[in-house]
Structure formats: C-alpha cells, structure tokens
C-alpha cells in the first residue's frame, strides 16, 4: 500500500509537490509543479527510494538565494507533515 500527499508550497517558484509514500515512509515518487525544471526533476530522482526521515534531515533549512526557503526545504516540510513529525 502507499499514500499520496499533495503539498501547496510557500515562498518558492514551485507551487505544489505531489509525493507517493510507501507504508514504511519510503519515497516512491515526487513531482514538483513549477520551479526550475531540471533542479526539481533532479531532486525527485535523488530522493526516490530514500526514507522520508533521511530526506527531511538532509534537505531541511536549505535556502534559495535570499529566500528563507527553497524547493528542497519545502519538500522536507511536506514530508514532515506526511510522516507526522
């Protein structure tokens, strides 16, 4: 079984992140809507197969230029919400 999460981002060029998680919190798929196409596709490929908790630890707090957040940071927030941290 798996679950699907749709997260509305805040403060980034991407506007939404769709995530499919396995029951053990392994990331099955990530798709960004908007944002820098190559970068968001790269992030999605890199995190596929990882545990959500590991991705949260690695990506939390990353900033984009002068913005207080980034697409990777927003992914960590979406995953944190999904796993109930």
C-alpha positions in Angstrom: 0.0 0.0 0.0 1.0 3.6 -0.5 -0.4 7.0 0.2 -0.4 10.2 -1.9 0.3 13.6 -0.5 -0.2 16.9 -2.3 1.5 19.8 -0.6 1.0 23.5 -1.5 4.4 25.2 -1.3 5.1 28.6 0.2 7.8 31.0 -0.8 9.2 29.2 -3.9 8.8 29.2 -7.6 7.2 25.7 -7.4 3.5 25.8 -6.3 2.9 22.2 -5.4 4.7 19.0 -4.6 3.0 15.6 -5.1 4.5 12.7 -3.1 3.8 9.0 -3.1 5.0 7.2 0.1 5.1 3.5 0.9 3.7 2.4 4.3 7.3 2.3 5.7 7.8 6.0 4.6 10.0 5.1 1.6 9.6 7.7 -1.1 8.1 6.1 -4.2 7.7 9.2 -6.4 8.0 13.0 -6.1 6.7 15.5 -8.7 7.0 19.3 -8.4 4.6 21.7 -10.2 6.6 24.8 -11.3 10.1 25.6 -10.2 13.3 25.1 -12.0 12.5 22.1 -14.1 15.9 20.4 -14.2 16.6 21.0 -10.5 13.2 19.7 -9.3 13.5 16.6 -11.6 17.0 16.0 -10.2 15.7 16.3 -6.6 12.9 13.9 -7.4 15.3 11.3 -8.8 17.8 11.6 -6.0 15.2 11.1 -3.2 13.3 8.2 -4.8 13.9 5.1 -2.7 15.0 7.0 0.3 13.3 7.1 3.7 11.3 10.3 4.3 13.1 10.9 7.6 16.5 10.8 5.9 15.4 13.3 3.3 13.9 15.6 6.0 17.3 15.6 7.8 19.3 16.3 4.6 17.1 19.0 3.0 15.6 20.9 5.9 16.7 24.5 6.1 18.2 24.8 2.6 17.7 28.3 1.2 17.4 29.6 -2.4 19.3 32.9 -2.7 17.9 35.4 -0.3 14.6 33.5 0.2 14.1 31.9 3.6 13.2 28.6 1.9 13.7 26.5 -1.2 12.2 23.7 -3.2 14.3 21.1 -1.2 13.3 22.8 2.1 9.6 22.7 1.0 9.9 19.0 0.2 11.3 18.4 3.7 8.3 20.3 5.1 5.8 18.3 3.0 7.5 15.1 4.2 7.5 16.2 7.8 3.7 16.8 7.6 3.2 13.5 5.8 5.0 11.4 8.4 3.6 13.4 11.3 6.7 14.9 12.7 
